[in-house]
Amino acid sequence: MSQSDHSTAPLTIVGTGMAGVGLARAIRGRDGERPITLISADSGDEYTKPLLSSAFAKRQTAQSLVMRDAVGLAATLRARVRTHTTVDAIDTARRRLRIGAELLPYGQLVLATGAAPWQPFEVASSLRHRVFQINDLDGYRRLRGVLDRHPGRQARIAIIGAGLVGCEFANDLHAGGHRVALIAPEATPLPRLLPPPLGRALGEAFAEAGIRGYFERQVSALHDDGEGVTLVLDDGEALAADLVLVATGLRPRTALAEVAGLAVSPAGILTDRRLATSAPNVFALGDVACVDGLDAPVGGLSAMYVQPLQAAVKALAATLAGIPTEVSYGAWPVVVKTPLLPVVALPPREPPHRWRIEGEASDFSALAEDESGRLLGFALTGRCVRRKVELARAAPPLLG
Ligand SMILES: Cc1cc2nc3c(=O)[nH]c(=O)nc-3n(C[C@H](O)[C@H](O)[C@H](O)COP(=O)(O)OP(=O)(O)OC[C@H]3O[C@@H](n4cnc5c(N)ncnc54)[C@H](O)[C@@H]3O)c2cc1C
């Protein structure tokens, strides 16, 4: 292929999550003509992922969460959208993608392939219809479908993992009328976002509402007991459940990039602040990207959130339009969707010298400070969440 062919080949975005679609939209906002191809392993339906963990209480169907299907997306973006299409390999030297036997040229390539649920144990095939993960609309659709087949009946749901996703689903499925148990190896919920006294307050709010917490416990085995699942914990206790939701974390989908020879780390595809990877004409953003080394999962900090993603979208759209632009992140706290006890947290980049914790009952402010008392981050629960704006103004930016 000649150089001129590359210059006419489309800008190709792999992934139609909030990163891929957001970028296509931002580019269209600047340039109505540029050929854009979006490729997605899934249906390409546009939806807002954070809404998945507050949709059971509202009894929303998966379909009602779809804002636009792939046909609508292609029309609004004036882009080619290829769905149920998995990119198998990237040839960065010849600038083309391999999809099965097809070789597809790209002009510039953006990897927005997100992160995949990580599961620390095998699940027997006889139990697969009872074990779920929700990291996309299809995952939500699957569990929603099973719960809908038993209307009016409370399901016993065991959630493994008490991070953001596990806690939000615990609250939401409980609010949706189900009997929820939460199991985690750590002593308190949200261990990467909250210091222990605040985590305990959330655990207590869950317990008072009837969510059973099994902390400092691990699941050693899952058994099919005919009627449901028995979870055997490492202290020998057995829990009976109808369904299991595994929320044990996400891992950036780096395999495609790694095989193509791009620099990656466990935190994602490595990019500079212009979202450029180590290969020419290849960029990455969203959950799959590790921007400027920031996303290293140190002390609870991760940039796998919407605000950093949106900032990256804006910067990359400008760069791709010929205005090289570096991304910056502000001090953007995470708002955890646990109405049983509101939580807001801005985890510090490094372990702080100390946490200064004030409050009572379930209303706490925890300030992460360095040796000279400078604010590095914070965590708030209950009524103290109203300090969010004031503290975010005083905290250092995530990527200034
Ligand atoms: C339940 C839940 C609640 C959340 N709540 C919040 C919140 O309240 N606030 C917040 O800031 N963040 C929240 N997040 C995080 C936020 O939703 C994510 O950071 C964001 O949606 C990631 O978008 P993405 O486009 O990078 O990845 P994804 O949405 O995962 O999209 C990845 C895309 O890549 C495609 N793909 C992958 N591999 C291939 C391949 N080889 N070939 C072709 N296509 C491929 C997939 O099909 C998909 O279209 C939440 C996450 C979850 C799971």
The ligand as an ORCA input file, in Angstrom:
! r2SCAN-3c Opt
* xyz 0 1
  C     -21.097     -1.097     36.783
  C     -20.174      0.055     36.507
  C     -20.456      1.304     37.059
  C     -19.605      2.381     36.820
  N     -19.900      3.595     37.386
  C     -19.096      4.648     37.152
  C     -19.394      5.928     37.713
  O     -20.375      6.104     38.440
  N     -18.570      6.968     37.419
  C     -17.476      6.821     36.616
  O     -16.765      7.803     36.384
  N     -17.156      5.617     36.074
  C     -17.942      4.531     36.322
  N     -17.630      3.321     35.765
  C     -16.463      3.234     34.860
  C     -16.824      3.739     33.447
  O     -18.097      3.292     33.098
  C     -15.761      3.250     32.451
  O     -14.542      3.886     32.808
  C     -16.071      3.567     30.987
  O     -17.400      3.257     30.642
  C     -15.091      2.798     30.073
  O     -15.393      3.005     28.717
  P     -14.464      2.429     27.541
  O     -15.070      2.942     26.289
  O     -13.042      2.708     27.816
  O     -14.607      0.832     27.620
  P     -15.833     -0.166     27.318
  O     -17.129      0.463     27.645
  O     -15.473     -1.435     28.032
  O     -15.797     -0.405     25.759
  C     -14.880     -1.270     25.142
  C     -15.305     -1.543     23.720
  O     -14.264     -2.238     23.043
  C     -14.815     -3.325     22.290
  N     -13.735     -4.289     22.067
  C     -12.894     -4.846     22.989
  N     -11.999     -5.648     22.377
  C     -12.266     -5.593     21.044
  C     -11.683     -6.190     19.882
  N     -10.609     -6.986     19.942
  N     -12.241     -5.929     18.667
  C     -13.303     -5.100     18.560
  N     -13.884     -4.493     19.629
  C     -13.374     -4.734     20.839
  C     -15.982     -3.767     23.153
  O     -16.895     -4.538     22.402
  C     -16.542     -2.401     23.578
  O     -17.339     -1.863     22.542
  C     -18.459      2.213     36.002
  C     -18.158      0.949     35.459
  C     -19.018     -0.116     35.710
  C     -18.694     -1.485     35.141
*
